[in-house]
Amino acid sequence: MSHATDSLHIAVIGAGWAGLAATATLQELGCRVTVFEAAHQAGGRARRLPSSTGFDHPLDNGQHILLGAYRETLALMQSIGINPDKALLRLPLQLGSADGSFGLRAPRWPAPWHALAALLEADGLNWSERLAAIRLLLTLKGARWQAPAQETVSGLLQRLHQPERLCQRLWHPLCMAAMNTLPAKASAALFATVLRDSLGGSRHDSDLLLPARDLSALWPDTIAQSADIRFGHTIRKVHLELAHGLRLDQFPTIFDGVIAAIPPHNAHRLLHDCGDNALLARLNAFDTQPIATLYFKLAKPWKLPAPMLMLWEDHERGHDGQWLFDRTQLLQAATAGSKAAGSGTELAVVVSAAQALLERPRELAIARLEEQVREQVARHPRSPGPMPEVIEHALMIEKKATFTARPGLVRPATATHWPGLRLAGDWTDTGYPGVLEGAVRSGKQAAQELHAWLNGIKT
């Protein structure tokens, strides 16, 4: 264990976004950090895939959207020398369907007028639906963006008399995108937070930020290259030593502190004999939801009307996709409009809460998603024409992508019974659903709290 005059030596278990955020924060605070990662690359559930054979650009294990309200992520990027304006395509709040039947776009006006104008001028909604949407936002704002702890999103929408078509076109897609949980099972309280920072946020907070490079290059690579990361090391147990030291498995090093930035069930295994039964029960209460991402490479250029479009679901036909991304447009945005390498176009289809897709044969699921894209984009008034031949595809499935954001779920704080051991991850009590900003916030908070406590016991 370090002496008072030495720098603290902290172990971080997990090199996902939470673990890397903790690592960066601890390094800024002057700590020596050793990271243990079971996989052979950093990034966790938001990372570049090691191989993208047949595609012109690296693929990720999933497609992500950020918001302008994600202050900690943006601050972290800036602190390590990455300009968010070059790494992310910033768009005013906008949603548009692939078939052109629905769309809204916020003007560059001050809040809340930008969101009110977007809803009042939304295409594909009638006046009663537009006014109902505004009424919901005003009601939630009046309630300080809070909802009953046990209420579901479906219950909230019913209580506030939201028309069914409005739910299908606006509220349900937002719920699925942000929470990866079906509205009938999703927490209304967390959904209110999502709406606070999107439709209810400031003009800049509600901006959409679309990654214009792969997720590892977005910022995790920069931290991973400078950190001491032991890849391929699965930590199975934390031992409390005399005084305040902690030891991992049979490693001889005694660390001043440990941050466990791993999924809740892995944390349960790690801490099963820590003596904190309440914490163990909370860790054991989590269940997870899958996300699937299907990448297409087309034989010819085919520019979509927007970089991101909504897809309408029809599960009976296997049309499970909810969002369509033009990856080629996004990559071109990163290079100031210059032509991206390759002669075709690359697309990504995202399927949240993808249980229905998992139950289909793989090739059938791929064919049905391709059919969904072809049919819906063909109906758009600014359709680029028939979709060219698909010459390559890759289906990525994260079976445990996020925790189920259900009502009443009690999420643990970063602290444990052992003050030298902190938890981090998007599943901790961040106030957000399982999103990237939550992971970054938790990592930074765990690092700051641990550093403050260790300094306190040394003085």
Rosetta blueprint (number, residue, H / E / L):
1 M L
2 S L
3 H L
4 A L
5 T L
6 D L
7 S L
8 L L
9 H E
10 I E
11 A E
12 V E
13 I E
14 G L
15 A L
16 G L
17 W H
18 A H
19 G H
20 L H
21 A H
22 A H
23 T H
24 A H
25 T H
26 L H
27 Q H
28 E H
29 L L
30 G L
31 C L
32 R E
33 V E
34 T E
35 V E
36 F E
37 E E
38 A L
39 A L
40 H L
41 Q L
42 A L
43 G L
44 G L
45 R L
46 A L
47 R L
48 R E
49 L L
50 P L
51 S L
52 S L
53 T L
54 G L
55 F L
56 D L
57 H L
58 P L
59 L L
60 D E
61 N L
62 G L
63 Q L
64 H L
65 I L
66 L E
67 L E
68 G L
69 A L
70 Y L
71 R H
72 E H
73 T H
74 L H
75 A H
76 L H
77 M H
78 Q H
79 S H
80 I L
81 G L
82 I L
83 N L
84 P H
85 D H
86 K H
87 A H
88 L E
89 L E
90 R E
91 L E
92 P L
93 L L
94 Q E
95 L E
96 G E
97 S E
98 A L
99 D L
100 G L
101 S L
102 F L
103 G E
104 L E
105 R E
106 A L
107 P L
108 R L
109 W L
110 P L
111 A L
112 P L
113 W H
114 H H
115 A H
116 L H
117 A H
118 A H
119 L H
120 L H
121 E L
122 A L
123 D E
124 G L
125 L L
126 N L
127 W H
128 S H
129 E H
130 R H
131 L H
132 A H
133 A H
134 I H
135 R H
136 L H
137 L H
138 L H
139 T H
140 L H
141 K H
142 G H
143 A L
144 R L
145 W L
146 Q L
147 A L
148 P L
149 A L
150 Q L
151 E L
152 T E
153 V H
154 S H
155 G H
156 L H
157 L H
158 Q H
159 R H
160 L L
161 H L
162 Q L
163 P L
164 E H
165 R H
166 L H
167 C H
168 Q H
169 R H
170 L H
171 W H
172 H H
173 P H
174 L H
175 C H
176 M H
177 A H
178 A H
179 M H
180 N L
181 T L
182 L L
183 P L
184 A L
185 K L
186 A L
187 S E
188 A H
189 A H
190 L H
191 F H
192 A H
193 T H
194 V H
195 L H
196 R H
197 D H
198 S L
199 L L
200 G L
201 G L
202 S L
203 R L
204 H L
205 D L
206 S L
207 D L
208 L E
209 L E
210 L E
211 P E
212 A L
213 R L
214 D L
215 L H
216 S H
217 A H
218 L H
219 W L
220 P H
221 D H
222 T H
223 I H
224 A H
225 Q H
226 S H
227 A L
228 D E
229 I E
230 R E
231 F E
232 G L
233 H L
234 T L
235 I L
236 R L
237 K L
238 V E
239 H E
240 L E
241 E L
242 L L
243 A L
244 H L
245 G L
246 L E
247 R E
248 L E
249 D L
250 Q L
251 F L
252 P L
253 T L
254 I L
255 F E
256 D L
257 G E
258 V E
259 I E
260 A E
261 A L
262 I L
263 P L
264 P H
265 H H
266 N H
267 A H
268 H H
269 R H
270 L H
271 L L
272 H L
273 D L
274 C L
275 G L
276 D L
277 N H
278 A H
279 L H
280 L H
281 A H
282 R H
283 L H
284 N H
285 A L
286 F L
287 D L
288 T E
289 Q E
290 P E
291 I E
292 A E
293 T E
294 L E
295 Y E
296 F E
297 K E
298 L E
299 A L
300 K L
301 P L
302 W L
303 K L
304 L L
305 P L
306 A L
307 P L
308 M E
309 L E
310 M E
311 L L
312 W L
313 E L
314 D E
315 H H
316 E H
317 R H
318 G L
319 H E
320 D L
321 G L
322 Q L
323 W E
324 L E
325 F E
326 D E
327 R H
328 T H
329 Q H
330 L H
331 L H
332 Q H
333 A H
334 A H
335 T L
336 A L
337 G L
338 S L
339 K L
340 A L
341 A L
342 G L
343 S L
344 G L
345 T L
346 E E
347 L E
348 A E
349 V E
350 V E
351 V E
352 S E
353 A L
354 A L
355 Q H
356 A H
357 L H
358 L H
359 E L
360 R L
361 P L
362 R H
363 E H
364 L H
365 A H
366 I H
367 A H
368 R H
369 L H
370 E H
371 E H
372 Q H
373 V H
374 R H
375 E H
376 Q H
377 V H
378 A H
379 R L
380 H L
381 P L
382 R L
383 S L
384 P L
385 G L
386 P L
387 M L
388 P L
389 E L
390 V E
391 I E
392 E E
393 H E
394 A E
395 L E
396 M E
397 I E
398 E E
399 K E
400 K E
401 A E
402 T E
403 F E
404 T L
405 A L
406 R L
407 P L
408 G L
409 L L
410 V L
411 R L
412 P L
413 A L
414 T L
415 A E
416 T L
417 H L
418 W L
419 P L
420 G L
421 L E
422 R E
423 L E
424 A L
425 G L
426 D L
427 W L
428 T L
429 D L
430 T L
431 G L
432 Y L
433 P L
434 G L
435 V L
436 L H
437 E H
438 G H
439 A H
440 V H
441 R H
442 S H
443 G H
444 K H
445 Q H
446 A H
447 A H
448 Q H
449 E H
450 L H
451 H H
452 A H
453 W H
454 L H
455 N H
456 G H
457 I H
458 K H
459 T L
